[in-house]
Amino acid sequence: MIDLVVITAVSIVAFLISGYFDLLEELMHFADDHEEYELDEILTVSLILSIAVAVFAVRRIQEFKH
């Protein structure tokens, strides 16, 4: 249960900081200026990978319980 509280708190703080500094907008400006780094593709892969890891974790937890 403490894990959920910590994750929620960190997520809220990250959201507030990101909104205050417009971090995604700044990152996208940087990515546009430096297209050779392919940062927009890295962001897409990171999002998909995080979802895949979450699904993997849930499945392993379910497997462990049985």
Phi and psi in radians as a Rosetta constraint file:
Dihedral C 1 N 2 CA 2 C 2 CIRCULARHARMONIC -1.101 0.35
Dihedral N 2 CA 2 C 2 N 3 CIRCULARHARMONIC -0.561 0.35
Dihedral C 2 N 3 CA 3 C 3 CIRCULARHARMONIC -1.057 0.35
Dihedral N 3 CA 3 C 3 N 4 CIRCULARHARMONIC -0.751 0.35
Dihedral C 3 N 4 CA 4 C 4 CIRCULARHARMONIC -1.111 0.35
Dihedral N 4 CA 4 C 4 N 5 CIRCULARHARMONIC -0.705 0.35
Dihedral C 4 N 5 CA 5 C 5 CIRCULARHARMONIC -1.131 0.35
Dihedral N 5 CA 5 C 5 N 6 CIRCULARHARMONIC -0.780 0.35
Dihedral C 5 N 6 CA 6 C 6 CIRCULARHARMONIC -1.126 0.35
Dihedral N 6 CA 6 C 6 N 7 CIRCULARHARMONIC -0.795 0.35
Dihedral C 6 N 7 CA 7 C 7 CIRCULARHARMONIC -1.079 0.35
Dihedral N 7 CA 7 C 7 N 8 CIRCULARHARMONIC -0.740 0.35
Dihedral C 7 N 8 CA 8 C 8 CIRCULARHARMONIC -1.118 0.35
Dihedral N 8 CA 8 C 8 N 9 CIRCULARHARMONIC -0.788 0.35
Dihedral C 8 N 9 CA 9 C 9 CIRCULARHARMONIC -1.101 0.35
Dihedral N 9 CA 9 C 9 N 10 CIRCULARHARMONIC -0.786 0.35
Dihedral C 9 N 10 CA 10 C 10 CIRCULARHARMONIC -1.111 0.35
Dihedral N 10 CA 10 C 10 N 11 CIRCULARHARMONIC -0.689 0.35
Dihedral C 10 N 11 CA 11 C 11 CIRCULARHARMONIC -1.122 0.35
Dihedral N 11 CA 11 C 11 N 12 CIRCULARHARMONIC -0.737 0.35
Dihedral C 11 N 12 CA 12 C 12 CIRCULARHARMONIC -1.134 0.35
Dihedral N 12 CA 12 C 12 N 13 CIRCULARHARMONIC -0.775 0.35
Dihedral C 12 N 13 CA 13 C 13 CIRCULARHARMONIC -1.095 0.35
Dihedral N 13 CA 13 C 13 N 14 CIRCULARHARMONIC -0.763 0.35
Dihedral C 13 N 14 CA 14 C 14 CIRCULARHARMONIC -1.084 0.35
Dihedral N 14 CA 14 C 14 N 15 CIRCULARHARMONIC -0.708 0.35
Dihedral C 14 N 15 CA 15 C 15 CIRCULARHARMONIC -1.083 0.35
Dihedral N 15 CA 15 C 15 N 16 CIRCULARHARMONIC -0.807 0.35
Dihedral C 15 N 16 CA 16 C 16 CIRCULARHARMONIC -1.141 0.35
Dihedral N 16 CA 16 C 16 N 17 CIRCULARHARMONIC -0.757 0.35
Dihedral C 16 N 17 CA 17 C 17 CIRCULARHARMONIC -1.138 0.35
Dihedral N 17 CA 17 C 17 N 18 CIRCULARHARMONIC -0.760 0.35
Dihedral C 17 N 18 CA 18 C 18 CIRCULARHARMONIC -1.083 0.35
Dihedral N 18 CA 18 C 18 N 19 CIRCULARHARMONIC -0.736 0.35
Dihedral C 18 N 19 CA 19 C 19 CIRCULARHARMONIC -1.182 0.35
Dihedral N 19 CA 19 C 19 N 20 CIRCULARHARMONIC -0.693 0.35
Dihedral C 19 N 20 CA 20 C 20 CIRCULARHARMONIC -1.138 0.35
Dihedral N 20 CA 20 C 20 N 21 CIRCULARHARMONIC -0.752 0.35
Dihedral C 20 N 21 CA 21 C 21 CIRCULARHARMONIC -1.683 0.35
Dihedral N 21 CA 21 C 21 N 22 CIRCULARHARMONIC 0.014 0.35
Dihedral C 21 N 22 CA 22 C 22 CIRCULARHARMONIC 0.877 0.35
Dihedral N 22 CA 22 C 22 N 23 CIRCULARHARMONIC 0.894 0.35
Dihedral C 22 N 23 CA 23 C 23 CIRCULARHARMONIC -1.081 0.35
Dihedral N 23 CA 23 C 23 N 24 CIRCULARHARMONIC -0.726 0.35
Dihedral C 23 N 24 CA 24 C 24 CIRCULARHARMONIC -1.154 0.35
Dihedral N 24 CA 24 C 24 N 25 CIRCULARHARMONIC -0.709 0.35
Dihedral C 24 N 25 CA 25 C 25 CIRCULARHARMONIC -1.084 0.35
Dihedral N 25 CA 25 C 25 N 26 CIRCULARHARMONIC -0.750 0.35
Dihedral C 25 N 26 CA 26 C 26 CIRCULARHARMONIC -1.129 0.35
Dihedral N 26 CA 26 C 26 N 27 CIRCULARHARMONIC -0.702 0.35
Dihedral C 26 N 27 CA 27 C 27 CIRCULARHARMONIC -1.124 0.35
Dihedral N 27 CA 27 C 27 N 28 CIRCULARHARMONIC -0.698 0.35
Dihedral C 27 N 28 CA 28 C 28 CIRCULARHARMONIC -1.182 0.35
Dihedral N 28 CA 28 C 28 N 29 CIRCULARHARMONIC -0.647 0.35
Dihedral C 28 N 29 CA 29 C 29 CIRCULARHARMONIC -1.089 0.35
Dihedral N 29 CA 29 C 29 N 30 CIRCULARHARMONIC -0.757 0.35
Dihedral C 29 N 30 CA 30 C 30 CIRCULARHARMONIC -1.100 0.35
Dihedral N 30 CA 30 C 30 N 31 CIRCULARHARMONIC -0.746 0.35
Dihedral C 30 N 31 CA 31 C 31 CIRCULARHARMONIC -1.114 0.35
Dihedral N 31 CA 31 C 31 N 32 CIRCULARHARMONIC -0.674 0.35
Dihedral C 31 N 32 CA 32 C 32 CIRCULARHARMONIC -1.134 0.35
Dihedral N 32 CA 32 C 32 N 33 CIRCULARHARMONIC -0.703 0.35
Dihedral C 32 N 33 CA 33 C 33 CIRCULARHARMONIC -1.272 0.35
Dihedral N 33 CA 33 C 33 N 34 CIRCULARHARMONIC -0.410 0.35
Dihedral C 33 N 34 CA 34 C 34 CIRCULARHARMONIC -2.219 0.35
Dihedral N 34 CA 34 C 34 N 35 CIRCULARHARMONIC 1.025 0.35
Dihedral C 34 N 35 CA 35 C 35 CIRCULARHARMONIC -1.027 0.35
Dihedral N 35 CA 35 C 35 N 36 CIRCULARHARMONIC -0.457 0.35
Dihedral C 35 N 36 CA 36 C 36 CIRCULARHARMONIC -1.125 0.35
Dihedral N 36 CA 36 C 36 N 37 CIRCULARHARMONIC -0.316 0.35
Dihedral C 36 N 37 CA 37 C 37 CIRCULARHARMONIC -1.446 0.35
Dihedral N 37 CA 37 C 37 N 38 CIRCULARHARMONIC -0.224 0.35
Dihedral C 37 N 38 CA 38 C 38 CIRCULARHARMONIC 0.971 0.35
Dihedral N 38 CA 38 C 38 N 39 CIRCULARHARMONIC 0.709 0.35
Dihedral C 38 N 39 CA 39 C 39 CIRCULARHARMONIC -1.159 0.35
Dihedral N 39 CA 39 C 39 N 40 CIRCULARHARMONIC -0.574 0.35
Dihedral C 39 N 40 CA 40 C 40 CIRCULARHARMONIC -1.136 0.35
Dihedral N 40 CA 40 C 40 N 41 CIRCULARHARMONIC -0.625 0.35
Dihedral C 40 N 41 CA 41 C 41 CIRCULARHARMONIC -1.224 0.35
Dihedral N 41 CA 41 C 41 N 42 CIRCULARHARMONIC -0.634 0.35
Dihedral C 41 N 42 CA 42 C 42 CIRCULARHARMONIC -1.115 0.35
Dihedral N 42 CA 42 C 42 N 43 CIRCULARHARMONIC -0.695 0.35
Dihedral C 42 N 43 CA 43 C 43 CIRCULARHARMONIC -1.102 0.35
Dihedral N 43 CA 43 C 43 N 44 CIRCULARHARMONIC -0.737 0.35
Dihedral C 43 N 44 CA 44 C 44 CIRCULARHARMONIC -1.099 0.35
Dihedral N 44 CA 44 C 44 N 45 CIRCULARHARMONIC -0.808 0.35
Dihedral C 44 N 45 CA 45 C 45 CIRCULARHARMONIC -1.115 0.35
Dihedral N 45 CA 45 C 45 N 46 CIRCULARHARMONIC -0.678 0.35
Dihedral C 45 N 46 CA 46 C 46 CIRCULARHARMONIC -1.087 0.35
Dihedral N 46 CA 46 C 46 N 47 CIRCULARHARMONIC -0.726 0.35
Dihedral C 46 N 47 CA 47 C 47 CIRCULARHARMONIC -1.112 0.35
Dihedral N 47 CA 47 C 47 N 48 CIRCULARHARMONIC -0.840 0.35
Dihedral C 47 N 48 CA 48 C 48 CIRCULARHARMONIC -1.117 0.35
Dihedral N 48 CA 48 C 48 N 49 CIRCULARHARMONIC -0.721 0.35
Dihedral C 48 N 49 CA 49 C 49 CIRCULARHARMONIC -1.131 0.35
Dihedral N 49 CA 49 C 49 N 50 CIRCULARHARMONIC -0.682 0.35
Dihedral C 49 N 50 CA 50 C 50 CIRCULARHARMONIC -1.135 0.35
Dihedral N 50 CA 50 C 50 N 51 CIRCULARHARMONIC -0.665 0.35
Dihedral C 50 N 51 CA 51 C 51 CIRCULARHARMONIC -1.151 0.35
Dihedral N 51 CA 51 C 51 N 52 CIRCULARHARMONIC -0.755 0.35
Dihedral C 51 N 52 CA 52 C 52 CIRCULARHARMONIC -1.098 0.35
Dihedral N 52 CA 52 C 52 N 53 CIRCULARHARMONIC -0.711 0.35
Dihedral C 52 N 53 CA 53 C 53 CIRCULARHARMONIC -1.161 0.35
Dihedral N 53 CA 53 C 53 N 54 CIRCULARHARMONIC -0.667 0.35
Dihedral C 53 N 54 CA 54 C 54 CIRCULARHARMONIC -1.108 0.35
Dihedral N 54 CA 54 C 54 N 55 CIRCULARHARMONIC -0.776 0.35
Dihedral C 54 N 55 CA 55 C 55 CIRCULARHARMONIC -1.088 0.35
Dihedral N 55 CA 55 C 55 N 56 CIRCULARHARMONIC -0.767 0.35
Dihedral C 55 N 56 CA 56 C 56 CIRCULARHARMONIC -1.039 0.35
Dihedral N 56 CA 56 C 56 N 57 CIRCULARHARMONIC -0.776 0.35
Dihedral C 56 N 57 CA 57 C 57 CIRCULARHARMONIC -1.109 0.35
Dihedral N 57 CA 57 C 57 N 58 CIRCULARHARMONIC -0.767 0.35
Dihedral C 57 N 58 CA 58 C 58 CIRCULARHARMONIC -1.077 0.35
Dihedral N 58 CA 58 C 58 N 59 CIRCULARHARMONIC -0.751 0.35
Dihedral C 58 N 59 CA 59 C 59 CIRCULARHARMONIC -1.139 0.35
Dihedral N 59 CA 59 C 59 N 60 CIRCULARHARMONIC -0.690 0.35
Dihedral C 59 N 60 CA 60 C 60 CIRCULARHARMONIC -1.185 0.35
Dihedral N 60 CA 60 C 60 N 61 CIRCULARHARMONIC -0.649 0.35
Dihedral C 60 N 61 CA 61 C 61 CIRCULARHARMONIC -1.121 0.35
Dihedral N 61 CA 61 C 61 N 62 CIRCULARHARMONIC -0.771 0.35
Dihedral C 61 N 62 CA 62 C 62 CIRCULARHARMONIC -1.096 0.35
Dihedral N 62 CA 62 C 62 N 63 CIRCULARHARMONIC -0.709 0.35
Dihedral C 62 N 63 CA 63 C 63 CIRCULARHARMONIC -1.121 0.35
Dihedral N 63 CA 63 C 63 N 64 CIRCULARHARMONIC -0.698 0.35
Dihedral C 63 N 64 CA 64 C 64 CIRCULARHARMONIC -1.145 0.35
Dihedral N 64 CA 64 C 64 N 65 CIRCULARHARMONIC -0.622 0.35
Dihedral C 64 N 65 CA 65 C 65 CIRCULARHARMONIC -1.234 0.35
Dihedral N 65 CA 65 C 65 N 66 CIRCULARHARMONIC -0.414 0.35
